[in-house]
Amino acid sequence: MLSKLFGILFLIVGGMIAFGILAALVGTVIGILMFVLKLAVPVLLVYVGYRLVTRDRSPASYYSS
């Protein structure tokens, strides 16, 4: 009877530890995704700004003086 109680206790403790590790892993993945999103916004803004600045140039304007 005592071994069954220890078995149930180990199942509960092991499940809680596994859930904690899984929650930390999911939190890490969400943190990485948020970092990528924060990094993508300035890159996108720089790209759009560059495209807006250079869209009126024609290839002939590079060769004329």
Biopython code that builds the backbone (N, CA, C, O; Angstrom):
import numpy as np
from Bio.PDB.StructureBuilder import StructureBuilder

atoms = [
    (1, "MET", "N", (0.824, -1.193, 0.000)),
    (1, "MET", "CA", (0.000, 0.000, 0.000)),
    (1, "MET", "C", (0.872, 1.261, 0.000)),
    (1, "MET", "O", (0.556, 2.248, -0.665)),
    (2, "LEU", "N", (1.960, 1.211, 0.748)),
    (2, "LEU", "CA", (2.849, 2.367, 0.816)),
    (2, "LEU", "C", (3.518, 2.616, -0.535)),
    (2, "LEU", "O", (3.744, 3.766, -0.913)),
    (3, "SER", "N", (3.835, 1.545, -1.263)),
    (3, "SER", "CA", (4.479, 1.718, -2.565)),
    (3, "SER", "C", (3.525, 2.379, -3.561)),
    (3, "SER", "O", (3.968, 3.148, -4.415)),
    (4, "LYS", "N", (2.229, 2.093, -3.467)),
    (4, "LYS", "CA", (1.265, 2.742, -4.356)),
    (4, "LYS", "C", (1.160, 4.233, -4.041)),
    (4, "LYS", "O", (1.026, 5.051, -4.950)),
    (5, "LEU", "N", (1.220, 4.582, -2.777)),
    (5, "LEU", "CA", (1.192, 5.999, -2.408)),
    (5, "LEU", "C", (2.423, 6.735, -2.938)),
    (5, "LEU", "O", (2.327, 7.856, -3.437)),
    (6, "PHE", "N", (3.594, 6.073, -2.816)),
    (6, "PHE", "CA", (4.810, 6.674, -3.373)),
    (6, "PHE", "C", (4.708, 6.782, -4.894)),
    (6, "PHE", "O", (5.155, 7.771, -5.476)),
    (7, "GLY", "N", (4.131, 5.786, -5.531)),
    (7, "GLY", "CA", (3.949, 5.827, -6.984)),
    (7, "GLY", "C", (3.077, 6.992, -7.405)),
    (7, "GLY", "O", (3.404, 7.706, -8.353)),
    (8, "ILE", "N", (1.973, 7.190, -6.708)),
    (8, "ILE", "CA", (1.087, 8.321, -7.006)),
    (8, "ILE", "C", (1.802, 9.645, -6.750)),
    (8, "ILE", "O", (1.677, 10.589, -7.531)),
    (9, "LEU", "N", (2.550, 9.707, -5.652)),
    (9, "LEU", "CA", (3.304, 10.921, -5.333)),
    (9, "LEU", "C", (4.339, 11.221, -6.411)),
    (9, "LEU", "O", (4.492, 12.369, -6.827)),
    (10, "PHE", "N", (5.056, 10.180, -6.867)),
    (10, "PHE", "CA", (6.053, 10.373, -7.920)),
    (10, "PHE", "C", (5.398, 10.804, -9.228)),
    (10, "PHE", "O", (5.955, 11.629, -9.953)),
    (11, "LEU", "N", (4.222, 10.255, -9.539)),
    (11, "LEU", "CA", (3.509, 10.672, -10.746)),
    (11, "LEU", "C", (3.128, 12.149, -10.678)),
    (11, "LEU", "O", (3.274, 12.882, -11.657)),
    (12, "ILE", "N", (2.652, 12.569, -9.542)),
    (12, "ILE", "CA", (2.243, 13.969, -9.383)),
    (12, "ILE", "C", (3.447, 14.898, -9.466)),
    (12, "ILE", "O", (3.417, 15.901, -10.180)),
    (13, "VAL", "N", (4.509, 14.562, -8.732)),
    (13, "VAL", "CA", (5.709, 15.410, -8.734)),
    (13, "VAL", "C", (6.356, 15.425, -10.117)),
    (13, "VAL", "O", (6.757, 16.483, -10.601)),
    (14, "GLY", "N", (6.460, 14.266, -10.753)),
    (14, "GLY", "CA", (7.044, 14.200, -12.099)),
    (14, "GLY", "C", (6.228, 14.979, -13.112)),
    (14, "GLY", "O", (6.788, 15.654, -13.976)),
    (15, "GLY", "N", (4.908, 14.890, -13.013)),
    (15, "GLY", "CA", (4.048, 15.652, -13.915)),
    (15, "GLY", "C", (4.192, 17.143, -13.719)),
    (15, "GLY", "O", (4.188, 17.904, -14.686)),
    (16, "MET", "N", (4.320, 17.569, -12.466)),
    (16, "MET", "CA", (4.500, 18.997, -12.196)),
    (16, "MET", "C", (5.837, 19.496, -12.731)),
    (16, "MET", "O", (5.915, 20.592, -13.287)),
    (17, "ILE", "N", (6.886, 18.698, -12.564)),
    (17, "ILE", "CA", (8.198, 19.088, -13.091)),
    (17, "ILE", "C", (8.160, 19.153, -14.617)),
    (17, "ILE", "O", (8.684, 20.092, -15.216)),
    (18, "ALA", "N", (7.533, 18.145, -15.246)),
    (18, "ALA", "CA", (7.430, 18.133, -16.708)),
    (18, "ALA", "C", (6.628, 19.331, -17.208)),
    (18, "ALA", "O", (6.993, 19.948, -18.209)),
    (19, "PHE", "N", (5.542, 19.662, -16.520)),
    (19, "PHE", "CA", (4.736, 20.816, -16.911)),
    (19, "PHE", "C", (5.538, 22.108, -16.769)),
    (19, "PHE", "O", (5.429, 23.004, -17.607)),
    (20, "GLY", "N", (6.335, 22.204, -15.720)),
    (20, "GLY", "CA", (7.171, 23.390, -15.535)),
    (20, "GLY", "C", (8.201, 23.543, -16.640)),
    (20, "GLY", "O", (8.433, 24.646, -17.134)),
    (21, "ILE", "N", (8.821, 22.426, -17.027)),
    (21, "ILE", "CA", (9.804, 22.472, -18.113)),
    (21, "ILE", "C", (9.124, 22.832, -19.424)),
    (21, "ILE", "O", (9.650, 23.626, -20.204)),
    (22, "LEU", "N", (7.951, 22.248, -19.670)),
    (22, "LEU", "CA", (7.214, 22.545, -20.896)),
    (22, "LEU", "C", (6.789, 24.012, -20.938)),
    (22, "LEU", "O", (6.880, 24.652, -21.986)),
    (23, "ALA", "N", (6.331, 24.541, -19.825)),
    (23, "ALA", "CA", (5.937, 25.951, -19.772)),
    (23, "ALA", "C", (7.142, 26.857, -20.026)),
    (23, "ALA", "O", (7.021, 27.870, -20.716)),
    (24, "ALA", "N", (8.298, 26.499, -19.474)),
    (24, "ALA", "CA", (9.507, 27.294, -19.713)),
    (24, "ALA", "C", (9.917, 27.227, -21.180)),
    (24, "ALA", "O", (10.355, 28.227, -21.749)),
    (25, "LEU", "N", (9.778, 26.061, -21.792)),
    (25, "LEU", "CA", (10.124, 25.902, -23.202)),
    (25, "LEU", "C", (9.200, 26.733, -24.086)),
    (25, "LEU", "O", (9.659, 27.406, -25.009)),
    (26, "VAL", "N", (7.913, 26.687, -23.808)),
    (26, "VAL", "CA", (6.957, 27.490, -24.571)),
    (26, "VAL", "C", (7.237, 28.976, -24.362)),
    (26, "VAL", "O", (7.163, 29.759, -25.309)),
    (27, "GLY", "N", (7.554, 29.364, -23.145)),
    (27, "GLY", "CA", (7.895, 30.756, -22.874)),
    (27, "GLY", "C", (9.134, 31.201, -23.630)),
    (27, "GLY", "O", (9.198, 32.332, -24.112)),
    (28, "THR", "N", (10.116, 30.317, -23.736)),
    (28, "THR", "CA", (11.331, 30.633, -24.482)),
    (28, "THR", "C", (11.028, 30.811, -25.961)),
    (28, "THR", "O", (11.529, 31.741, -26.593)),
    (29, "VAL", "N", (10.213, 29.924, -26.514)),
    (29, "VAL", "CA", (9.851, 30.024, -27.931)),
    (29, "VAL", "C", (9.084, 31.317, -28.193)),
    (29, "VAL", "O", (9.334, 31.991, -29.193)),
    (30, "ILE", "N", (8.163, 31.667, -27.318)),
    (30, "ILE", "CA", (7.410, 32.915, -27.482)),
    (30, "ILE", "C", (8.342, 34.115, -27.354)),
    (30, "ILE", "O", (8.186, 35.099, -28.076)),
    (31, "GLY", "N", (9.310, 34.042, -26.442)),
    (31, "GLY", "CA", (10.285, 35.119, -26.305)),
    (31, "GLY", "C", (11.127, 35.294, -27.560)),
    (31, "GLY", "O", (11.399, 36.420, -27.976)),
    (32, "ILE", "N", (11.539, 34.186, -28.161)),
    (32, "ILE", "CA", (12.321, 34.260, -29.400)),
    (32, "ILE", "C", (11.480, 34.846, -30.527)),
    (32, "ILE", "O", (11.971, 35.662, -31.308)),
    (33, "LEU", "N", (10.220, 34.437, -30.617)),
    (33, "LEU", "CA", (9.341, 34.990, -31.649)),
    (33, "LEU", "C", (9.121, 36.488, -31.458)),
    (33, "LEU", "O", (9.078, 37.237, -32.433)),
    (34, "MET", "N", (8.982, 36.920, -30.226)),
    (34, "MET", "CA", (8.820, 38.350, -29.966)),
    (34, "MET", "C", (10.091, 39.116, -30.334)),
    (34, "MET", "O", (10.012, 40.229, -30.854)),
    (35, "PHE", "N", (11.263, 38.528, -30.069)),
    (35, "PHE", "CA", (12.524, 39.157, -30.444)),
    (35, "PHE", "C", (12.624, 39.298, -31.961)),
    (35, "PHE", "O", (13.041, 40.342, -32.463)),
    (36, "VAL", "N", (12.241, 38.249, -32.689)),
    (36, "VAL", "CA", (12.286, 38.299, -34.154)),
    (36, "VAL", "C", (11.313, 39.355, -34.673)),
    (36, "VAL", "O", (11.624, 40.079, -35.618)),
    (37, "LEU", "N", (10.146, 39.442, -34.060)),
    (37, "LEU", "CA", (9.174, 40.453, -34.470)),
    (37, "LEU", "C", (9.703, 41.859, -34.206)),
    (37, "LEU", "O", (9.562, 42.743, -35.050)),
    (38, "LYS", "N", (10.307, 42.069, -33.043)),
    (38, "LYS", "CA", (10.880, 43.377, -32.729)),
    (38, "LYS", "C", (12.027, 43.715, -33.669)),
    (38, "LYS", "O", (12.241, 44.885, -33.984)),
    (39, "LEU", "N", (12.762, 42.716, -34.117)),
    (39, "LEU", "CA", (13.859, 42.942, -35.049)),
    (39, "LEU", "C", (13.344, 43.179, -36.464)),
    (39, "LEU", "O", (13.949, 43.936, -37.223)),
    (40, "ALA", "N", (12.237, 42.542, -36.824)),
    (40, "ALA", "CA", (11.702, 42.660, -38.179)),
    (40, "ALA", "C", (11.084, 44.028, -38.439)),
    (40, "ALA", "O", (11.118, 44.509, -39.571)),
    (41, "VAL", "N", (10.529, 44.655, -37.431)),
    (41, "VAL", "CA", (9.867, 45.950, -37.628)),
    (41, "VAL", "C", (10.856, 47.020, -38.098)),
    (41, "VAL", "O", (10.570, 47.674, -39.101)),
    (42, "PRO", "N", (11.993, 47.242, -37.444)),
    (42, "PRO", "CA", (12.924, 48.257, -37.959)),
    (42, "PRO", "C", (13.518, 47.888, -39.314)),
    (42, "PRO", "O", (13.750, 48.761, -40.150)),
    (43, "VAL", "N", (13.764, 46.605, -39.533)),
    (43, "VAL", "CA", (14.297, 46.186, -40.834)),
    (43, "VAL", "C", (13.285, 46.490, -41.927)),
    (43, "VAL", "O", (13.653, 46.978, -42.996)),
    (44, "LEU", "N", (12.029, 46.211, -41.672)),
    (44, "LEU", "CA", (10.980, 46.502, -42.645)),
    (44, "LEU", "C", (10.851, 48.009, -42.884)),
    (44, "LEU", "O", (10.676, 48.443, -44.022)),
    (45, "LEU", "N", (10.935, 48.797, -41.825)),
    (45, "LEU", "CA", (10.850, 50.249, -41.980)),
    (45, "LEU", "C", (12.022, 50.798, -42.788)),
    (45, "LEU", "O", (11.837, 51.678, -43.628)),
    (46, "VAL", "N", (13.218, 50.288, -42.542)),
    (46, "VAL", "CA", (14.387, 50.726, -43.310)),
    (46, "VAL", "C", (14.230, 50.332, -44.774)),
    (46, "VAL", "O", (14.549, 51.122, -45.662)),
    (47, "TYR", "N", (13.748, 49.132, -45.037)),
    (47, "TYR", "CA", (13.559, 48.674, -46.410)),
    (47, "TYR", "C", (12.530, 49.538, -47.136)),
    (47, "TYR", "O", (12.760, 49.958, -48.270)),
    (48, "VAL", "N", (11.395, 49.804, -46.486)),
    (48, "VAL", "CA", (10.356, 50.628, -47.110)),
    (48, "VAL", "C", (10.879, 52.045, -47.336)),
    (48, "VAL", "O", (10.629, 52.632, -48.389)),
    (49, "GLY", "N", (11.591, 52.595, -46.376)),
    (49, "GLY", "CA", (12.168, 53.925, -46.552)),
    (49, "GLY", "C", (13.158, 53.971, -47.700)),
    (49, "GLY", "O", (13.162, 54.928, -48.474)),
    (50, "TYR", "N", (13.996, 52.954, -47.821)),
    (50, "TYR", "CA", (14.962, 52.892, -48.919)),
    (50, "TYR", "C", (14.242, 52.808, -50.259)),
    (50, "TYR", "O", (14.629, 53.475, -51.219)),
    (51, "ARG", "N", (13.202, 51.994, -50.322)),
    (51, "ARG", "CA", (12.450, 51.857, -51.569)),
    (51, "ARG", "C", (11.753, 53.170, -51.936)),
    (51, "ARG", "O", (11.678, 53.523, -53.113)),
    (52, "LEU", "N", (11.248, 53.887, -50.942)),
    (52, "LEU", "CA", (10.590, 55.159, -51.225)),
    (52, "LEU", "C", (11.591, 56.215, -51.688)),
    (52, "LEU", "O", (11.267, 57.040, -52.542)),
    (53, "VAL", "N", (12.793, 56.196, -51.137)),
    (53, "VAL", "CA", (13.808, 57.178, -51.522)),
    (53, "VAL", "C", (14.325, 56.898, -52.923)),
    (53, "VAL", "O", (14.574, 57.839, -53.677)),
    (54, "THR", "N", (14.492, 55.652, -53.289)),
    (54, "THR", "CA", (15.131, 55.308, -54.563)),
    (54, "THR", "C", (14.145, 54.968, -55.671)),
    (54, "THR", "O", (14.592, 54.563, -56.744)),
    (55, "ARG", "N", (12.858, 55.101, -55.488)),
    (55, "ARG", "CA", (11.921, 54.657, -56.524)),
    (55, "ARG", "C", (11.854, 55.602, -57.715)),
    (55, "ARG", "O", (11.471, 55.172, -58.803)),
    (56, "ASP", "N", (12.214, 56.875, -57.551)),
    (56, "ASP", "CA", (12.107, 57.829, -58.649)),
    (56, "ASP", "C", (13.352, 57.856, -59.529)),
    (56, "ASP", "O", (13.358, 58.523, -60.563)),
    (57, "ARG", "N", (14.373, 57.166, -59.149)),
    (57, "ARG", "CA", (15.603, 57.163, -59.939)),
    (57, "ARG", "C", (15.452, 56.224, -61.132)),
    (57, "ARG", "O", (14.944, 55.111, -61.002)),
    (58, "SER", "N", (15.894, 56.685, -62.276)),
    (58, "SER", "CA", (15.921, 55.815, -63.444)),
    (58, "SER", "C", (17.365, 55.386, -63.670)),
    (58, "SER", "O", (18.281, 56.071, -63.214)),
    (59, "PRO", "N", (17.595, 54.271, -64.360)),
    (59, "PRO", "CA", (18.978, 53.817, -64.586)),
    (59, "PRO", "C", (19.814, 54.825, -65.362)),
    (59, "PRO", "O", (21.033, 54.861, -65.194)),
    (60, "ALA", "N", (19.189, 55.653, -66.216)),
    (60, "ALA", "CA", (19.944, 56.629, -67.002)),
    (60, "ALA", "C", (20.514, 57.736, -66.121)),
    (60, "ALA", "O", (21.513, 58.352, -66.490)),
    (61, "SER", "N", (19.911, 58.001, -64.975)),
    (61, "SER", "CA", (20.395, 59.091, -64.129)),
    (61, "SER", "C", (21.741, 58.773, -63.494)),
    (61, "SER", "O", (22.434, 59.683, -63.041)),
    (62, "TYR", "N", (22.120, 57.516, -63.452)),
    (62, "TYR", "CA", (23.415, 57.157, -62.894)),
    (62, "TYR", "C", (24.554, 57.545, -63.836)),
    (62, "TYR", "O", (25.668, 57.810, -63.384)),
    (63, "TYR", "N", (24.281, 57.580, -65.146)),
    (63, "TYR", "CA", (25.338, 57.811, -66.117)),
    (63, "TYR", "C", (25.427, 59.264, -66.564)),
    (63, "TYR", "O", (26.450, 59.674, -67.112)),
    (64, "SER", "N", (24.391, 60.040, -66.344)),
    (64, "SER", "CA", (24.441, 61.443, -66.762)),
    (64, "SER", "C", (25.103, 62.284, -65.673)),
    (64, "SER", "O", (25.030, 61.969, -64.485)),
    (65, "SER", "N", (25.747, 63.357, -66.113)),
    (65, "SER", "CA", (26.415, 64.188, -65.119)),
    (65, "SER", "C", (25.833, 65.566, -65.063)),
    (65, "SER", "O", (26.285, 66.395, -64.273)),
]
sb = StructureBuilder()
sb.init_structure("model")
sb.init_model(0)
sb.init_chain("A")
sb.init_seg("    ")
for serial, (resi, resn, name, xyz) in enumerate(atoms, 1):
    if name == "N":
        sb.init_residue(resn, " ", resi, " ")
    sb.init_atom(name, np.array(xyz, "f"), 0.0, 1.0, " ", f" {name:<3s}", serial, name[0])
structure = sb.get_structure()
